[in-house]
Amino acid sequence: MADFLWEVCLFLWIIVEVLHEICIFEKFNSDVMTLKIFMTMCGVLGVLYGCGPSGKFKSVDTVTFGAEISKPGVQVVDVRTLDEYNQGHIPGAVNMDVTSPEFDSLVQTLDKERKVALYCRSGRRSKIAAERVASVGFRVVELEGGILSWRGTLER
């Protein structure tokens, strides 16, 4: 939505500038200025609400993350290395190492119709992974603080 708002504002801004340059709005200078201010504010709001090519995801605490992964159909992904995964992971999680060259192709095996819940050790890698996964069209939730903050059970 924010991307669309930004594009509409930019388009309107260009139209007003062109019309102003060819003197159509010469008699309505104050109206043109008001319109320009309005479009600038719309553009600023678009930027503040996250327009742009970056993916959007939610970082959540352990209680919220636990509630999310208990919902039917949620895909739980551990983005740590295989060795870290084997030391203990959230039950039902699949391993997709974000540092692996195959990460992006592994992500494509996930179902875009279902939410993806990501975590790592401390939250740094899962934020990177969440950005990448969300940017290709997935709905993503990420565990703030990683598995270090997790108080639920672990599988080995």
N, C-alpha and C positions, 0 to 999 in steps of 0.2 A: 504494500500500500504506500509506504513512504517513497519507494522508487517511483511509483506512478505520480505521486504528488510533486516530487522534485522535477520530473520530466514535464509535467503540465505547467508548473511555474516557470521553468526555463523557456518553454515554448511561448507562453504568454508574454514573458519579459521581452523576448526577441520581437514578437509582433508589435508590442507597444513601442519599442525603440524604433522599428522601421517606420511605423505610422507617424511617430513624433518627428522623425527626420524628414519625412516628406510633408510635414506641416499640417497634417489632418487634425491634430490635436492642438493646434496653435491657440485656439480660443479657450481650450480647456486645460491649461497648464496645471492648475491646482488638482484637477481630477486625475491627470496623468501621474502627478507626484504621489497622490494617495494610492493609486493603483500600483505604482512601483514599490511603495513601502509595504503594501499588503503582500505582493508577490515575494518580496525579500523575506518577510516574516514567514511565509509559507515554506520557502526554501530553507530557512534556518530551522524551522520545526522538522522538516524532512530529514535534515542532517542529524539533529538531536535525537530523533526517533529511529536512527539506524539505517538510513537509506544507503545504498551502495552495494557493491558486489559481495561483501562479506556475508558469511552464513550467520544465522541467528540461532542461538541455543540458550537453554536455561541452566545455570549452575544452582544446585540445590543442596540443602543439608542432608544428613544421613536419614533422618526421619522421613522427609519428603521423597528421597531417593528410594528408600525401602517401600514406601507406598506406591511409587511409580512402577517399580519392577514386579510388584505383586499383581499388577493389573494384567489381564489376559492379553497375550499378543506382543508384549513389550520384548524387544530384542536386547539382551544384556551383553555388552562387549567390554572385555578387559583389554586395554590397549598397551599393557606392559609386555616385556619380553616373555618368551616361552618359559624360561627358567623362573622368572618371578611368578608367572601364572601357576606353575607347578608347585610352588611353595605354599599356595593357598589362594583361592579365588571365591568370589560370590557364587553360590550354587546356581547352575544353569547358564553361567557366563561362557561365551566363546572367546577365544584368544585371537586378537588381530593386532599384532605389534605395530604401533604407529611409526616406529623407526625403520620398519622393513620396507624395501622397495615395492613389495607386493601389496602394501596397505590399501592403496586406492582401488586396485582391482578386487581385493577382498571385500571392500565396502560395497561394491556393486552387486555382491551376492546377497546382500540384505534386502528385505522387502520394504520398499518406499512407502507402502500403505500403513506400516506399523512403526510405532515410535522406537527410537534407539536410545538406550541408557548406557552411557560410557563412564568408565572409571580407570584410574591408573594408581600409582603408589601414593602420590601427594597432591595430585590435581593439576600439575603443570602440563604433563603430556596429554591428559584427557581434554584439557582446554584446546590444545592444538588440534587434537583429533576431532573434537566437537565442531570446531570451526570448519575443518575440511569436510566432515560428513554433512553438516548442515548446508554447506555451500553447494552441494550437489543435489539438494532437494529433500533431505530427510528431516523429520522432526526429532530434535535431539534434546536430551536432558543429561547433565554431567554432574558427577558427585564431587562437590566442593570438598577439598581436603583429601580426596582419594581414599584408598583402602585403609590408610592410616587412621582415618576418622570413622571408619565403618565399625559398628558395634554388633552387627548381625553375625550369623554363622558363616564359616568358611568351609570350603570343600578342598580336599587335596587330591 
